[in-house]
Amino acid sequence: MLDNSKQQFTLEMTVVSAQGLKSPSFLFSRRLRPFITITTFPPPLNVADLKNLRGFQTRINDQGGINPTWGDKFHVPIHHTFFANRYSCIYLRLFTKRLIAGQAQLGWCQIPAADIGLPPVGSVRQLSYRLRAADGTRTHGVVNVAVKLEGRIHSSETCQTVIGIPVRMDMISSCKE
C-alpha cells in the first residue's frame, strides 16, 4: 500500500510582481523597498519539515516603487493533505524595508489550495490577488504569482492492486440478453 504520510508535492512558485502599492507615510521614509514572504498553512506536520516554517522571502526591490517586479522562484514542499484540507493556503505578506525602523507590512493575501488545484504536472497557472491591509480591508495593491506543480515524491513502499466491484450488476446482465 502507498504510505500517504510521506507523499509530497513540490510547488514551484514564482513571485512575478505587485501593482498599485500605496507609498507609505512613515515619518522618516517615503520610499518603498518592497519584499514578499511566503508561508504555508497549515505548516508541515513532520519534524523533518519544520525547517520550512521559516518560509521563503523574495529579494528587496529597491527600484520598483509602487509597481515592483521580482521573478523570484521558490520550491515549496506541499504535503498531500494540503489539497484535501479546505483551509489550506499559501500565505503571502508584502513588506517594505525601512532604513531606520526596520520592516513594515504593506499588505497580505492568501492563495487557497482550491485555487491551485491539482493541475497536470508541469502546467503553469498565473494568479493575481488583491492585497489586504492589516485589518483585513482591501487595498488597491495587487500581487501576481505563477504556480507550477512539479511532481510527486512517493514513499519507497510498493502499491497493491485493488479490484473494484461494479455498482450495478443488473446493467451488465441486461447487456448480454
C-alpha positions as CSV (number, residue, x, y, z in Angstrom):
1,M,0.0,0.0,0.0
2,L,1.1,3.6,-0.6
3,D,2.1,5.4,2.6
4,N,0.4,8.8,2.2
5,S,2.1,10.2,5.2
6,K,5.3,10.5,3.1
7,Q,3.7,11.7,-0.1
8,Q,4.7,15.2,-1.1
9,F,4.4,17.6,-4.0
10,T,6.8,20.4,-4.9
11,L,5.1,23.6,-5.9
12,E,7.3,25.9,-7.9
13,M,6.0,29.4,-7.0
14,T,7.2,32.5,-8.9
15,V,6.5,35.8,-7.3
16,V,6.2,37.9,-10.5
17,S,5.2,41.4,-9.5
18,A,3.0,43.7,-7.5
19,Q,1.0,46.7,-8.8
20,G,-0.7,49.8,-7.3
21,L,1.1,49.8,-4.0
22,K,0.5,52.8,-1.8
23,S,3.6,54.8,-0.8
24,P,4.0,54.7,3.0
25,S,3.5,57.8,5.1
26,F,6.2,56.9,7.6
27,L,8.0,59.6,9.5
28,F,11.5,59.0,8.1
29,S,10.9,57.1,4.9
30,R,8.6,57.6,1.9
31,R,10.5,55.3,-0.4
32,L,9.2,51.7,-1.0
33,R,11.7,48.9,-0.7
34,P,9.2,46.0,-1.0
35,F,9.7,42.3,-0.5
36,I,7.3,39.3,0.0
37,T,7.3,36.5,2.4
38,I,5.7,33.1,1.7
39,T,4.5,30.5,4.2
40,T,2.1,27.6,4.0
41,F,-0.9,27.0,6.2
42,P,-1.2,24.6,7.9
43,P,2.6,24.3,8.5
44,P,4.3,21.0,7.8
45,L,3.5,18.2,10.3
46,N,6.6,16.2,10.0
47,V,9.5,17.0,12.3
48,A,11.9,16.9,9.4
49,D,9.8,19.6,7.6
50,L,9.9,22.0,10.5
51,K,12.8,23.9,8.8
52,N,10.2,25.1,6.3
53,L,8.4,27.0,8.9
54,R,10.8,29.9,8.2
55,G,9.0,30.3,4.9
56,F,10.5,32.0,1.9
57,Q,11.4,35.6,1.1
58,T,11.9,37.5,-2.2
59,R,14.8,39.9,-2.5
60,I,14.2,43.5,-1.6
61,N,13.3,45.6,-4.7
62,D,15.0,49.0,-4.3
63,Q,13.9,50.3,-7.7
64,G,10.3,49.1,-8.1
65,G,8.5,51.7,-6.1
66,I,4.7,51.2,-6.3
67,N,5.0,48.6,-9.1
68,P,7.8,46.3,-8.1
69,T,8.9,43.1,-10.0
70,W,10.8,40.2,-8.7
71,G,10.6,37.0,-10.8
72,D,12.0,35.0,-7.8
73,K,11.2,31.3,-7.8
74,F,10.7,29.1,-4.8
75,H,10.3,25.4,-4.5
76,V,7.7,25.0,-1.8
77,P,7.2,21.4,-0.4
78,I,3.5,20.6,0.0
79,H,2.2,17.6,1.9
80,H,-0.6,15.6,0.2
81,T,-3.1,16.7,2.8
82,F,-2.7,20.3,1.7
83,F,-5.1,19.8,-1.2
84,A,-7.6,17.8,1.0
85,N,-7.9,20.5,3.7
86,R,-10.3,23.3,2.7
87,Y,-8.5,25.7,5.0
88,S,-5.0,25.1,3.4
89,C,-3.4,28.1,1.7
90,I,-0.2,29.8,0.7
91,Y,0.1,33.0,2.8
92,L,1.9,36.0,1.2
93,R,2.8,39.1,3.1
94,L,4.2,42.2,1.5
95,F,6.6,44.4,3.5
96,T,8.7,47.4,2.9
97,K,12.2,47.7,4.4
98,R,12.7,51.0,6.2
99,L,16.1,52.3,6.7
100,I,15.7,53.3,10.4
101,A,12.7,51.5,11.9
102,G,13.0,48.1,10.1
103,Q,10.2,46.5,8.1
104,A,6.6,47.5,7.9
105,Q,3.8,45.4,6.5
106,L,2.0,46.9,3.5
107,G,-0.5,44.1,2.8
108,W,-1.2,40.3,2.7
109,C,-3.2,37.8,0.8
110,Q,-4.0,34.1,0.9
111,I,-3.9,31.7,-2.1
112,P,-6.4,28.9,-1.2
113,A,-5.4,25.3,-2.1
114,A,-8.5,25.2,-4.3
115,D,-7.2,28.0,-6.5
116,I,-4.0,26.0,-7.1
117,G,-6.0,22.8,-7.5
118,L,-4.2,19.7,-8.9
119,P,-3.1,20.9,-12.3
120,P,-1.3,18.5,-14.6
121,V,2.4,18.2,-13.6
122,G,4.4,21.0,-15.4
123,S,1.4,23.2,-16.3
124,V,1.7,26.8,-15.1
125,R,-1.2,28.9,-13.5
126,Q,-1.0,32.7,-13.4
127,L,-2.8,34.0,-10.3
128,S,-3.4,37.6,-9.2
129,Y,-4.7,38.6,-5.7
130,R,-5.8,41.9,-4.2
131,L,-3.8,42.7,-1.1
132,R,-5.5,43.3,2.2
133,A,-4.5,45.7,4.9
134,A,-3.6,44.6,8.4
135,D,-7.2,44.9,9.5
136,G,-8.4,42.8,6.5
137,T,-9.8,45.5,4.4
138,R,-9.0,45.6,0.7
139,T,-6.2,47.8,-0.6
140,H,-5.5,49.0,-4.1
141,G,-2.4,46.7,-4.4
142,V,-2.4,43.5,-6.4
143,V,0.2,40.7,-6.3
144,N,0.9,38.5,-9.3
145,V,2.3,34.9,-9.0
146,A,2.7,31.9,-11.1
147,V,2.4,28.4,-9.7
148,K,3.5,25.0,-11.2
149,L,3.1,21.6,-9.7
150,E,6.5,19.9,-10.2
151,G,5.8,16.3,-9.3
152,R,5.3,13.8,-6.6
153,I,7.7,12.1,-4.3
154,H,6.3,8.8,-3.2
155,S,7.4,6.5,-0.5
156,S,9.6,3.5,-1.3
157,E,6.8,1.1,-0.5
158,T,5.0,-0.7,-3.3
159,C,1.4,-0.3,-4.2
160,Q,-1.2,-3.1,-4.2
161,T,-3.7,-3.6,-7.0
162,V,-7.3,-3.5,-5.8
163,I,-10.1,-5.0,-7.9
164,G,-13.3,-2.9,-7.9
165,I,-16.8,-4.3,-7.8
166,P,-19.4,-2.8,-10.2
167,V,-22.1,-0.7,-8.5
168,R,-25.0,-2.1,-10.6
169,M,-24.8,-5.7,-11.8
170,D,-28.2,-5.6,-13.5
171,M,-26.8,-3.4,-16.3
172,I,-24.1,-5.9,-17.1
173,S,-26.5,-8.8,-17.2
174,S,-29.0,-6.9,-19.3
175,C,-26.4,-6.2,-22.0
176,K,-25.9,-10.0,-22.5
177,E,-29.6,-10.6,-23.2
